[in-house]
């Protein structure tokens, strides 16, 4: 099982205080980390917006399951009635 380690988001001022090496790997890492933080902030903002304004097309609509149950129940009653009729007529 792969574990995901989540770190708290750093503010821009906290990132500015990170020392960087000029032209070295450290500056590449910091640039990558800043980009990652920005992507994470955008993703969280999008998720919060979606949670605040749910899609109206996905509203709780229970008419479909109720209709499906009613049709299945009616089908079962017809099958039962047909089976009883066949038993009475001696076909089975």
Buried (B, 14 or more C-beta within 10 A) or exposed (E): EEEEEEEEEBEEEEEEEEEEEEEEEEEEEBEEBBEEBEEEEEEEEEEEEEEEEEEEEEEEEEEEEEEEEEEEEEEEEEEEEEEEEEEEEEEE
